[in-house]
Amino acid sequence: MAKARVIIVGGGFSGTALAIHLARTSAEALLITVVEPRELLGGGVAYSTQEPAHRINVPASRMQLSGEEQGAFDHWYRQQPECSLDSAAHCADGSVYPQRGMFGRYLAEQFALAAIRYPHVTLRHLQTTAVAWEGQQLLLSNGETLQGDILALAISHPPPSLPRALQPFAQHPALIANPWQRGVLDAITPDASIAIMGTGLSMADVVASLATRHHRGPLTAFSRRGQLSRANLTGEWPEWTLAPQNVPEARLWLHHIRVEVARAAEQQLPWQRVLDEVRVQGQAIWQSLPLREQQKFVRHLRSWWDVHRYRIAPQVAAVISERQLQGSLHVLAARLQSITARGNQLEVTLHTRQGKTQTQRLDQLIVTTGPGHDALTQSQPLLQSLSEQGLIRADQLGFGLDVDEHSHALTQQGLPNSRLLVVGPAARARFGELMGLPQVADHAAAVAQQILNELDIAHAERCPPSIS
């Protein structure tokens, strides 16, 4: 009997985790092909970076694949030479925050180990790009075709979209639309006057990266609300139990969480413990809200949630705090009012929330406003192909792709396609909390189970792999 064939497009965390879970849980022969143009699987946008200032945002003990023994990645990392060589990774409480690329390397190793441990399953990586889907056939950029019974989209975040006001200056030498292009930050002089548009996680990464390049010039970061990502906790803290709440309104949930934070403070517990428990229940909370309440959350509360939920490593927080104390980093709640080219510099005028304006001459304007999710279906050839055929549609919140409760992609008519599934952050309009671990890991495991159900393949009963 021929092996069932699963094609996974995208070999970042979501796609690699899905492949590993399929190998671990399938009791029958299976051919799993991951289509990913990068040389190594597991890295994706987040974990392929080789920038030393980029660190995972939580302790290594909280980073792992779903179903693994607790602390699997932490145990693996402490056995690597980089653990002792990277002294900055170690915190006083004994936790470690490795450079982000180390987790990508760990995932690649787990994929290779799965191929050995489960020989009845064939795992392979094709280093190419998917171009189009026709019937049960995937067309690749290298001219080859793949036959598949199931297609899983583990697509990465789309590239950042340049704000409309900046588009006329796209080719100006002072504008850096993508700070992670190779060598871009290396070309910045230590005394350069810089502004960063956006104040979230990417801005924090940029500030940390500039610090490793000994930048000391004036630095301004601005966004509409001027909110910085908060620092992660250090030390051991008790878990928090969230009091029940069953009212499907975003405003009432906000009030409830504020009450919980105040209640925790009375017990000398930090707000982070409350938010961690909200995150654990995040999918259930999100799915209890009707669409109009989800839209209210996106308009009014999302930016506040993001900076409290998606926190930064203590090492990065320390760099930002130091520069603010030195007076060389200013964070503003402001919008761009005007921009003018002045030779190789850009002159920008910012209008603050206090109604004031200030004008600056910049050597560099760096854009960190995040991925252009609203253009996801047009961001790569395969998604364009699927969209033109009516096989996928964008969700109503502008987060990614529309899926049903089983992660099947919905057609433009709103019908689920049992042979086309979405795994990872692109499905978060349905599930809510699908940007950080462990929720993405759990989602990959759930999609693996769904795929085996669709293929009518028995599930293997296996213990988690040992970390010894």
TORDOTI-146932 format. One record per residue (C-alpha): residue in three letters; x, y, z. Coordinates in Angstrom, 2 decimals. Each point is the difference from the previous one (the first is absolute). Last residue first. Layout:
# residues N
+-----+---------+---------+---------+
|   r |       x |       y |       z |
+-----+---------+---------+---------+
| ALA |       X |       Y |       Z |
...
+-----+---------+---------+---------+
//
This chain:
# residues 468
+-----+---------+---------+---------+
|   r |       x |       y |       z |
+-----+---------+---------+---------+
| SER |   18.78 |   12.26 |   28.58 |
| ILE |   -2.80 |    2.04 |   -1.54 |
| SER |   -2.27 |   -3.02 |   -0.45 |
| PRO |   -2.54 |    0.08 |   -2.79 |
| PRO |   -3.60 |    0.43 |    1.20 |
| CYS |   -1.74 |   -3.36 |    0.45 |
| ARG |   -1.65 |   -1.53 |   -3.03 |
| GLU |   -3.50 |   -1.19 |   -0.80 |
| ALA |   -0.09 |   -0.01 |   -3.79 |
| HIS |   -2.99 |    1.51 |   -1.75 |
| ALA |   -1.71 |   -2.02 |   -2.73 |
| ILE |   -0.21 |    1.56 |   -3.45 |
| ASP |   -3.38 |    0.88 |   -1.48 |
| LEU |    1.63 |    2.67 |   -2.19 |
| GLU |   -2.31 |    2.69 |    1.39 |
| ASN |    0.55 |   -1.30 |    3.54 |
| LEU |    3.78 |    0.02 |   -0.49 |
| ILE |   -0.25 |    3.60 |   -1.18 |
| GLN |   -2.08 |    0.97 |    3.04 |
| GLN |    2.53 |   -1.52 |    2.39 |
| ALA |    2.80 |    1.94 |   -1.67 |
| VAL |   -2.15 |    3.16 |    0.19 |
| ALA |   -0.34 |   -0.50 |    3.77 |
| ALA |    3.77 |   -0.45 |    0.43 |
| ALA |    0.70 |    3.15 |   -2.03 |
| HIS |   -2.55 |    1.87 |    2.13 |
| ASP |    1.72 |   -1.14 |    3.19 |
| ALA |    3.33 |    1.31 |   -1.28 |
| VAL |   -1.60 |    3.32 |   -1.01 |
| GLN |   -1.53 |    0.32 |    3.47 |
| PRO |    3.26 |   -0.80 |    1.79 |
| LEU |    1.45 |    2.26 |   -1.29 |
| GLY |   -0.95 |    3.31 |   -1.53 |
| MET |   -2.21 |    1.35 |   -2.77 |
| LEU |   -3.14 |   -2.11 |    0.08 |
| GLU |   -2.25 |    1.34 |    2.76 |
| GLY |   -3.21 |    0.83 |   -1.86 |
| PHE |   -1.21 |   -3.30 |   -1.46 |
| ARG |   -2.02 |    1.14 |   -3.00 |
| ALA |    1.85 |    3.22 |   -0.81 |
| ARG |    3.17 |   -1.90 |    0.96 |
| ALA |    0.14 |   -2.24 |   -3.04 |
| ALA |    2.95 |    1.75 |   -1.70 |
| PRO |    1.89 |   -0.34 |    3.30 |
| GLY |    0.53 |   -3.77 |   -0.28 |
| VAL |   -1.50 |   -2.77 |   -2.09 |
| VAL |   -2.41 |    0.31 |   -2.91 |
| LEU |   -1.67 |   -3.01 |   -1.61 |
| LEU |   -0.97 |   -0.99 |   -3.55 |
| ARG |   -1.32 |   -3.52 |   -0.59 |
| SER |   -3.19 |    0.37 |    2.05 |
| ASN |   -0.92 |    3.20 |   -1.81 |
| PRO |   -2.52 |    1.90 |    2.12 |
| LEU |   -2.74 |    2.03 |   -1.73 |
| GLY |   -0.20 |    3.78 |    0.49 |
| GLN |   -0.78 |    0.84 |   -3.63 |
| GLN |    3.49 |    1.45 |   -0.43 |
| THR |    1.26 |   -3.36 |    1.19 |
| LEU |    0.76 |   -0.66 |    3.64 |
| ALA |    3.31 |   -1.56 |    0.97 |
| HIS |   -0.39 |   -2.93 |    2.39 |
| SER |    1.37 |    0.81 |    3.46 |
| HIS |   -2.47 |   -2.33 |    1.78 |
| GLU |   -2.04 |    2.92 |    1.41 |
| ASP |   -0.32 |    1.46 |   -3.49 |
| VAL |    2.57 |    2.12 |   -1.79 |
| ASP |    0.26 |    3.51 |   -1.47 |
| LEU |    3.53 |    1.07 |   -0.82 |
| GLY |    2.15 |    2.74 |    1.52 |
| PHE |   -0.46 |    2.71 |    2.62 |
| GLY |   -2.11 |    2.50 |   -1.99 |
| LEU |   -2.95 |   -0.34 |    2.38 |
| GLN |   -2.51 |   -1.37 |   -2.51 |
| ASP |    2.20 |   -2.92 |   -1.01 |
| ALA |    1.62 |   -0.11 |   -3.42 |
| ARG |   -1.30 |   -2.61 |   -2.41 |
| ILE |    1.21 |   -3.35 |   -1.24 |
| LEU |   -0.98 |   -2.46 |   -2.75 |
| GLY |   -1.60 |    2.60 |   -2.29 |
| GLN |    2.27 |   -0.98 |   -2.90 |
| GLU |    1.49 |    3.50 |   -0.04 |
| SER |    0.62 |   -0.27 |    3.74 |
| LEU |    1.85 |   -3.31 |   -0.31 |
| SER |    2.23 |    1.36 |   -2.75 |
| GLN |    0.66 |    3.26 |    1.85 |
| LEU |    0.84 |   -2.01 |    3.11 |
| LEU |    2.47 |   -2.07 |   -2.00 |
| PRO |    1.59 |    3.07 |   -1.62 |
| GLN |    0.75 |    1.92 |    3.22 |
| SER |   -1.29 |    3.14 |    1.74 |
| GLN |   -3.34 |    0.26 |   -1.77 |
| THR |   -2.01 |   -2.02 |    2.53 |
| LEU |    1.90 |    1.69 |    2.85 |
| ALA |   -0.79 |    3.60 |   -0.92 |
| ASP |   -1.74 |    0.87 |    3.29 |
| HIS |    2.80 |   -1.78 |    1.85 |
| GLY |    2.59 |    2.64 |   -0.96 |
| PRO |    2.61 |   -1.07 |    2.53 |
| GLY |    1.18 |    2.43 |    2.69 |
| THR |    0.32 |    3.77 |    0.41 |
| THR |    3.77 |   -0.18 |    0.42 |
| VAL |    1.10 |    2.64 |   -2.53 |
| ILE |    3.44 |    1.57 |    0.49 |
| LEU |    0.58 |    3.68 |   -0.86 |
| GLN |    3.72 |    0.66 |   -0.33 |
| ASP |    2.25 |    3.08 |   -0.10 |
| LEU |   -2.87 |    1.98 |    1.39 |
| ARG |   -0.76 |    3.70 |    0.29 |
| GLN |   -2.72 |    0.48 |    2.59 |
| THR |   -3.15 |    2.11 |    0.30 |
| GLN |   -2.24 |    0.13 |    3.05 |
| THR |   -3.71 |    0.61 |    0.29 |
| LYS |   -2.14 |    0.30 |    3.11 |
| GLY |   -3.61 |   -1.09 |    0.42 |
| GLN |    0.60 |   -2.14 |    3.10 |
| ARG |   -0.47 |   -3.11 |   -2.16 |
| THR |    3.12 |    1.06 |   -1.87 |
| HIS |    0.20 |    1.27 |   -3.58 |
| LEU |    3.32 |   -0.98 |   -1.56 |
| THR |    1.77 |    1.93 |   -2.72 |
| VAL |    2.60 |   -1.89 |   -2.00 |
| GLU |    3.05 |    1.20 |   -1.91 |
| LEU |    1.77 |   -2.74 |   -1.91 |
| GLN |    3.72 |    0.00 |   -0.71 |
| ASN |    2.05 |   -0.79 |   -3.08 |
| GLY |   -1.00 |    3.31 |   -1.56 |
| ARG |   -2.84 |    1.43 |    2.06 |
| ALA |   -3.01 |   -2.15 |   -0.92 |
| THR |   -3.23 |    1.07 |    1.69 |
| ILE |   -2.41 |   -1.76 |    2.35 |
| SER |   -3.22 |    1.24 |    1.55 |
| GLN |   -2.39 |   -0.67 |    2.88 |
| LEU |    1.34 |   -3.36 |    1.17 |
| ARG |   -1.97 |   -1.02 |    3.04 |
| ALA |    0.91 |    0.29 |    3.67 |
| ALA |    0.13 |   -1.80 |    3.32 |
| LEU |    3.73 |    0.48 |    0.50 |
| VAL |    2.89 |   -2.10 |    1.24 |
| HIS |    3.30 |    1.83 |    0.46 |
| LEU |    3.34 |   -1.80 |   -0.02 |
| SER |    3.32 |    1.82 |    0.58 |
| GLY |   -1.03 |    1.41 |    3.39 |
| GLN |    2.44 |   -2.22 |    1.86 |
| LEU |   -2.89 |   -1.38 |    2.05 |
| GLN |   -1.88 |   -0.81 |   -3.21 |
| ARG |    3.08 |   -1.70 |   -1.42 |
| GLU |    0.40 |   -2.11 |    3.11 |
| SER |   -3.67 |   -0.97 |    0.08 |
| ILE |    0.09 |   -1.16 |   -3.63 |
| VAL |    3.14 |   -2.07 |    0.53 |
| ALA |   -1.39 |   -1.53 |    3.21 |
| ALA |   -3.26 |   -0.99 |   -1.73 |
| VAL |    2.04 |   -1.85 |   -2.62 |
| GLN |    1.87 |   -2.03 |    2.61 |
| PRO |   -3.19 |   -0.59 |    2.01 |
| ALA |   -1.62 |   -1.65 |   -3.05 |
| ILE |   -2.98 |    1.78 |   -1.50 |
| ARG |   -3.74 |   -0.41 |    0.52 |
| TYR |   -2.73 |   -1.02 |   -2.39 |
| ARG |   -3.01 |    0.05 |    2.36 |
| HIS |    0.33 |    3.47 |    1.53 |
| VAL |    1.04 |    1.83 |   -3.17 |
| ASP |   -2.45 |   -1.98 |   -2.13 |
| TRP |   -2.98 |    0.44 |    2.31 |
| TRP |    0.32 |    3.78 |   -0.04 |
| SER |    0.30 |    0.06 |   -3.80 |
| ARG |   -3.03 |   -2.28 |   -0.31 |
| LEU |   -2.28 |    2.00 |    2.25 |
| HIS |   -1.86 |    2.61 |   -2.04 |
| ARG |   -0.38 |   -1.01 |   -3.63 |
| VAL |    0.85 |   -3.72 |    0.24 |
| PHE |   -2.07 |   -0.42 |    3.18 |
| LYS |   -2.97 |    1.76 |   -1.56 |
| GLN |    0.26 |   -2.34 |   -3.00 |
| GLN |    0.00 |   -3.02 |    2.32 |
| GLU |   -3.10 |    1.43 |    1.66 |
| ARG |   -1.77 |    0.36 |   -3.36 |
| LEU |    1.04 |   -3.55 |   -0.93 |
| PRO |   -1.57 |   -1.57 |    3.07 |
| LEU |    2.30 |   -0.76 |    2.94 |
| SER |    0.06 |   -3.53 |    1.44 |
| GLN |    2.67 |   -1.00 |   -2.53 |
| TRP |    2.39 |    2.57 |    1.43 |
| ILE |   -0.47 |   -1.12 |    3.60 |
| ALA |    0.50 |   -3.68 |   -0.87 |
| GLN |    3.10 |    0.82 |   -2.04 |
| GLY |    1.47 |    2.26 |    2.67 |
| GLN |   -0.41 |   -2.33 |    2.98 |
| VAL |    3.76 |   -0.58 |    0.26 |
| ARG |    0.56 |    3.65 |   -1.01 |
| VAL |   -2.28 |    1.21 |    2.79 |
| GLU |    2.10 |   -2.12 |    2.39 |
| ASP |    3.19 |    1.65 |   -1.21 |
| LEU |   -1.68 |    3.40 |    0.29 |
| VAL |   -0.70 |   -0.61 |    3.68 |
| ARG |    3.55 |   -1.14 |    0.67 |
| GLN |    1.35 |    3.04 |   -1.87 |
| TRP |   -1.92 |    2.34 |    2.32 |
| PRO |    2.50 |   -0.70 |    2.75 |
| LEU |   -0.96 |   -1.79 |    3.26 |
| GLN |    0.29 |    1.80 |    3.34 |
| GLN |   -3.31 |   -1.47 |    1.21 |
| GLU |   -1.76 |    3.37 |   -0.27 |
| ALA |    1.61 |    0.28 |   -3.43 |
| ALA |   -1.81 |   -3.17 |   -1.08 |
| ARG |   -3.37 |    1.54 |    0.89 |
| ALA |    0.89 |    3.15 |   -1.94 |
| VAL |    0.97 |   -2.10 |   -3.02 |
| GLU |   -3.24 |   -1.99 |    0.31 |
| VAL |   -2.08 |    3.19 |    0.12 |
| ARG |    1.78 |    1.24 |   -3.12 |
| ILE |   -0.68 |   -3.36 |   -1.67 |
| HIS |   -3.73 |    0.27 |    0.77 |
| HIS |   -0.24 |    3.55 |   -1.33 |
| LEU |    1.67 |   -1.04 |   -3.26 |
| TRP |   -2.29 |   -3.03 |   -0.23 |
| LEU |   -2.97 |    2.32 |    0.47 |
| ARG |    1.13 |    2.22 |   -2.86 |
| ALA |    0.63 |   -2.97 |   -2.31 |
| GLU |   -3.52 |   -1.35 |    0.49 |
| PRO |   -0.98 |   -3.67 |    0.13 |
| VAL |   -0.81 |   -0.14 |    3.75 |
| ASN |    1.09 |   -3.27 |    1.61 |
| GLN |    2.67 |    0.88 |    2.54 |
| PRO |    1.57 |   -2.45 |    2.41 |
| ALA |    2.74 |    1.23 |    2.36 |
| LEU |    3.44 |   -0.54 |   -1.51 |
| THR |    2.27 |   -2.23 |    2.02 |
| TRP |    3.54 |    1.41 |    0.23 |
| GLU |    3.13 |   -2.14 |    0.09 |
| PRO |    2.60 |    0.77 |    2.63 |
| TRP |    3.12 |    1.97 |   -0.97 |
| GLU |    3.56 |   -1.17 |   -0.58 |
| GLY |    2.57 |    2.54 |   -1.17 |
| THR |    0.04 |    2.24 |   -3.03 |
| LEU |   -3.13 |    1.32 |   -1.64 |
| ASN |   -0.06 |    1.12 |   -3.61 |
| ALA |    0.38 |    3.64 |   -0.92 |
| ARG |   -2.83 |    2.02 |   -1.51 |
| SER |   -0.29 |    0.81 |   -3.70 |
| LEU |    0.00 |    3.78 |   -0.38 |
| GLN |   -3.16 |    2.05 |   -0.65 |
| GLY |    0.33 |    3.34 |   -1.76 |
| ARG |   -3.72 |    0.08 |   -0.80 |
| ARG |    0.18 |    1.00 |   -3.68 |
| SER |    3.58 |   -1.10 |   -0.33 |
| PHE |    3.39 |    1.60 |    0.54 |
| ALA |    3.59 |   -0.98 |    0.68 |
| THR |    2.65 |    2.73 |    0.15 |
| LEU |    3.74 |   -0.66 |    0.10 |
| PRO |    2.78 |    2.56 |    0.37 |
| GLY |    3.46 |   -1.42 |   -0.76 |
| ARG |    1.77 |   -2.64 |    2.12 |
| HIS |    0.13 |   -3.05 |   -2.29 |
| HIS |    2.55 |   -2.50 |    1.26 |
| ARG |   -0.87 |   -2.65 |   -2.62 |
| THR |   -1.23 |   -2.38 |    2.72 |
| ALA |   -2.19 |    2.88 |    1.20 |
| LEU |   -1.51 |    0.39 |   -3.47 |
| SER |   -1.19 |   -3.60 |    0.19 |
| ALA |   -1.69 |    0.60 |    3.37 |
| VAL |   -1.75 |    3.09 |   -1.36 |
| VAL |   -1.08 |   -1.92 |   -3.11 |
| ASP |   -1.32 |   -2.94 |    2.01 |
| ALA |   -2.04 |    2.35 |    2.20 |
| MET |   -1.45 |    1.63 |   -3.14 |
| SER |   -0.95 |   -3.45 |   -1.30 |
| LEU |   -1.79 |   -0.83 |    3.27 |
| GLY |   -2.17 |    3.11 |   -0.02 |
| THR |    0.72 |    3.75 |   -0.25 |
| GLY |   -0.64 |    0.79 |   -3.66 |
| MET |    1.69 |    2.56 |   -2.26 |
| ILE |    3.61 |    0.14 |    1.16 |
| ALA |    1.86 |    3.31 |   -0.19 |
| ILE |    3.76 |    0.23 |   -0.34 |
| SER |    2.72 |    2.65 |    0.21 |
| ALA |    3.24 |   -1.76 |   -0.87 |
| ASP |    2.90 |    0.25 |    2.47 |
| PRO |    1.04 |   -3.68 |   -0.16 |
| THR |   -0.28 |   -0.14 |   -3.81 |
| ILE |   -2.66 |   -2.21 |   -1.56 |
| ALA |    1.37 |   -2.36 |   -2.67 |
| ASP |   -0.11 |   -3.05 |    2.27 |
| LEU |   -3.75 |    0.51 |    0.43 |
| VAL |   -0.63 |   -0.77 |   -3.68 |
| GLY |    2.54 |   -2.82 |   -0.31 |
| ARG |   -2.45 |   -2.77 |   -0.82 |
| GLN |   -3.60 |    1.14 |   -0.15 |
| TRP |   -1.38 |   -0.03 |    3.51 |
| PRO |   -0.67 |    3.75 |    0.23 |
| ASN |   -2.71 |   -0.19 |   -2.69 |
| ALA |   -1.33 |    3.38 |   -1.17 |
| ILE |    3.23 |    1.84 |    0.80 |
| LEU |   -0.43 |    3.56 |   -1.28 |
| ALA |    3.10 |    2.22 |   -0.02 |
| PRO |    1.15 |   -1.12 |   -3.47 |
| HIS |   -3.33 |    1.03 |   -1.62 |
| GLN |   -1.38 |   -2.76 |   -2.20 |
| ALA |   -3.34 |   -0.42 |    1.83 |
| PHE |   -0.36 |    3.75 |    0.48 |
| PRO |   -3.28 |    0.39 |   -1.93 |
| GLN |   -1.32 |   -3.02 |    2.02 |
| LEU |    0.61 |    1.62 |    3.37 |
| ALA |   -3.41 |    1.65 |    0.47 |
| ARG |   -1.71 |   -3.23 |   -1.11 |
| PRO |    1.59 |   -2.11 |    2.72 |
| LEU |    2.38 |   -2.64 |   -1.43 |
| SER |   -1.44 |   -3.48 |    0.39 |
| PRO |    2.16 |   -2.35 |    2.03 |
| PRO |    0.55 |   -3.41 |   -1.61 |
| PRO |   -2.71 |   -2.61 |    0.47 |
| HIS |    0.20 |   -2.16 |    3.13 |
| SER |    0.87 |   -3.57 |   -0.82 |
| ILE |   -2.24 |   -2.60 |   -1.56 |
| ALA |   -0.62 |   -3.35 |    1.60 |
| LEU |   -2.56 |   -0.90 |   -2.64 |
| ALA |   -0.81 |   -3.71 |    0.09 |
| LEU |   -0.83 |   -1.82 |   -3.25 |
| ILE |   -1.43 |   -3.50 |    0.35 |
| ASP |   -0.10 |   -2.84 |   -2.55 |
| GLY |    3.09 |    1.33 |   -1.78 |
| GLN |    1.76 |   -0.31 |   -3.34 |
| LEU |    3.04 |    2.23 |   -0.38 |
| THR |    1.17 |    1.78 |   -3.14 |
| GLU |    3.48 |    1.09 |   -1.11 |
| GLY |    0.89 |    3.16 |   -1.88 |
| ASN |    2.35 |    1.41 |    2.64 |
| SER |   -2.70 |    2.49 |    1.08 |
| LEU |   -2.29 |   -2.84 |    1.04 |
| LEU |   -3.45 |   -1.00 |   -1.22 |
| LEU |   -2.12 |   -1.89 |    2.52 |
| GLN |   -2.35 |   -2.64 |   -1.35 |
| GLN |   -3.21 |   -1.29 |    1.51 |
| GLY |   -2.19 |    2.17 |   -2.20 |
| GLU |    2.30 |    2.82 |   -1.03 |
| TRP |    1.87 |    1.82 |    2.74 |
| ALA |    2.44 |    2.76 |   -0.96 |
| VAL |    3.51 |    1.37 |    0.60 |
| ALA |    1.51 |   -1.85 |    2.95 |
| THR |    3.61 |    0.96 |    0.72 |
| THR |    3.12 |   -2.17 |    0.15 |
| GLN |    2.17 |   -1.88 |    2.46 |
| LEU |   -1.97 |   -3.23 |    0.06 |
| HIS |    0.10 |   -1.55 |    3.48 |
| ARG |   -0.81 |   -3.65 |    0.57 |
| LEU |   -1.62 |   -2.16 |    2.64 |
| THR |   -0.96 |   -3.56 |   -0.92 |
| VAL |   -2.02 |   -1.74 |    2.72 |
| HIS |    0.47 |   -3.73 |    0.62 |
| PRO |    3.52 |    0.90 |    1.22 |
| TYR |   -1.27 |    1.87 |    3.10 |
| ARG |    3.07 |    0.64 |    2.17 |
| ILE |    2.33 |    0.95 |   -2.86 |
| ALA |   -2.21 |    2.57 |   -1.76 |
| ALA |   -1.06 |    1.29 |    3.42 |
| LEU |    3.65 |    0.63 |    0.86 |
| ALA |    0.47 |    2.19 |   -3.10 |
| PHE |   -3.10 |    2.03 |    0.85 |
| GLN |    1.15 |    0.35 |    3.62 |
| GLU |    3.39 |    1.24 |   -1.20 |
| ALA |   -1.61 |    2.67 |   -2.18 |
| LEU |   -2.13 |    1.06 |    2.96 |
| TYR |    3.07 |    0.40 |    2.20 |
| ARG |    1.75 |    2.09 |   -2.65 |
| GLY |   -2.98 |    2.33 |   -0.17 |
| PHE |    0.07 |    0.26 |    3.78 |
| MET |    3.65 |    0.99 |   -0.17 |
| GLY |   -0.76 |    2.75 |   -2.52 |
| ARG |   -1.82 |    1.94 |    2.68 |
| GLN |    3.05 |    0.59 |    2.17 |
| PRO |   -0.56 |   -1.78 |    3.25 |
| TYR |   -1.93 |    1.40 |    2.98 |
| VAL |    1.12 |   -2.07 |    2.99 |
| SER |   -1.50 |   -0.36 |    3.47 |
| GLY |    2.19 |   -0.30 |    3.09 |
| ASP |   -1.63 |    2.82 |    1.98 |
| ALA |    2.96 |    2.29 |   -0.70 |
| CYS |   -0.56 |   -0.25 |   -3.74 |
| HIS |    2.18 |   -1.78 |   -2.55 |
| ALA |   -0.13 |    0.80 |   -3.71 |
| ALA |    2.58 |    2.78 |    0.41 |
| SER |    2.68 |   -2.62 |    0.71 |
| ASP |   -0.25 |   -1.38 |   -3.53 |
| LEU |    3.03 |   -2.34 |   -0.12 |
| SER |   -1.37 |   -2.32 |    2.70 |
| CYS |   -3.32 |   -0.60 |   -1.74 |
| GLU |    1.56 |    0.22 |   -3.46 |
| PRO |    1.88 |   -3.25 |    0.70 |
| GLN |   -3.34 |   -1.88 |   -0.07 |
| GLN |   -1.10 |   -2.25 |    2.88 |
| ARG |   -1.85 |    2.84 |    1.74 |
| TYR |   -1.97 |    0.50 |   -3.21 |
| TRP |   -1.34 |   -3.57 |   -0.08 |
| HIS |   -1.24 |    0.15 |    3.62 |
| ASP |   -1.69 |    3.36 |   -0.60 |
| PHE |   -1.55 |   -1.34 |   -3.20 |
| ALA |   -1.52 |   -2.99 |    1.79 |
| GLY |   -1.06 |    1.91 |    3.12 |
| GLN |   -3.22 |   -1.91 |    0.58 |
| GLU |   -0.04 |   -3.23 |   -2.01 |
| GLU |   -1.27 |    0.48 |   -3.51 |
| GLY |   -3.70 |   -0.20 |   -0.81 |
| SER |   -0.18 |    3.36 |   -1.73 |
| LEU |    3.40 |    1.08 |   -1.25 |
| GLN |    2.13 |    2.03 |    2.34 |
| MET |    0.81 |    3.44 |    1.35 |
| ARG |   -1.00 |    0.68 |    3.62 |
| SER |    3.27 |   -1.22 |    1.57 |
| ALA |    1.91 |    2.21 |   -2.44 |
| PRO |   -1.23 |    3.04 |    1.92 |
| VAL |   -2.34 |    2.28 |   -1.99 |
| ASN |    0.65 |    2.59 |   -2.71 |
| ILE |    2.50 |   -2.01 |   -2.02 |
| ARG |    3.01 |    2.15 |   -0.68 |
| HIS |    1.01 |    2.18 |   -2.94 |
| ALA |    3.15 |    1.94 |    0.95 |
| PRO |    2.24 |   -2.62 |   -1.63 |
| GLU |   -1.60 |    0.50 |   -3.46 |
| GLN |    0.10 |   -3.41 |   -1.64 |
| THR |   -3.71 |    0.07 |   -0.73 |
| SER |   -1.61 |   -3.24 |   -1.16 |
| TYR |   -2.20 |   -0.22 |    3.08 |
| ALA |   -2.68 |    2.62 |   -0.58 |
| VAL |   -0.48 |    0.16 |   -3.77 |
| GLY |    0.19 |   -3.76 |   -0.45 |
| GLY |    2.65 |   -1.88 |    1.92 |
| GLY |   -1.31 |   -3.53 |    0.36 |
| LEU |    1.32 |   -1.47 |   -3.22 |
| LEU |    3.46 |    0.75 |   -1.31 |
| GLU |    1.11 |    1.17 |   -3.45 |
| ARG |   -2.88 |    2.44 |   -0.37 |
| PRO |   -2.32 |   -0.44 |   -2.99 |
| GLU |   -2.55 |   -2.14 |    1.90 |
| VAL |   -2.27 |   -2.70 |   -1.40 |
| VAL |   -0.47 |   -2.68 |    2.66 |
| THR |   -0.86 |   -3.43 |   -1.37 |
| ILE |   -1.60 |   -2.66 |    2.18 |
| LEU |   -0.46 |   -3.51 |   -1.43 |
| LEU |   -1.96 |   -2.23 |    2.39 |
| ALA |    0.03 |   -3.66 |    0.96 |
| GLU |   -2.31 |   -0.79 |    2.90 |
| ALA |   -0.18 |    0.58 |    3.75 |
| SER |    0.27 |    3.77 |   -0.45 |
| THR |    0.54 |    1.88 |    3.25 |
| ARG |    3.73 |    0.74 |    0.14 |
| ALA |    0.46 |    0.58 |   -3.73 |
| LEU |   -3.04 |    2.25 |   -0.20 |
| HIS |    1.21 |    1.92 |    3.06 |
| ILE |    3.41 |    0.54 |   -1.60 |
| ALA |   -1.51 |    1.29 |   -3.25 |
| LEU |   -2.33 |    2.36 |    1.87 |
| ALA |    2.87 |    1.34 |    2.12 |
| THR |    2.03 |    0.69 |   -3.16 |
| GLY |   -2.91 |    1.82 |   -1.63 |
| SER |   -0.84 |    2.11 |    3.06 |
| PHE |    3.61 |    0.85 |    0.94 |
| GLY |    1.10 |    1.01 |   -3.47 |
| GLY |   -0.09 |   -2.47 |   -2.87 |
| GLY |   -2.78 |    1.37 |   -2.15 |
| VAL |   -2.21 |   -1.93 |   -2.40 |
| ILE |   -0.78 |   -3.40 |    1.51 |
| ILE |   -0.85 |   -2.76 |   -2.45 |
| VAL |   -1.53 |   -3.20 |    1.35 |
| ARG |    0.02 |   -3.18 |   -2.07 |
| ALA |   -1.65 |   -3.27 |    1.01 |
| LYS |    2.35 |   -2.88 |   -0.64 |
| ALA |   -0.94 |   -2.44 |   -2.73 |
| MET |   -1.39 |   -3.41 |    0.98 |
+-----+---------+---------+---------+
//
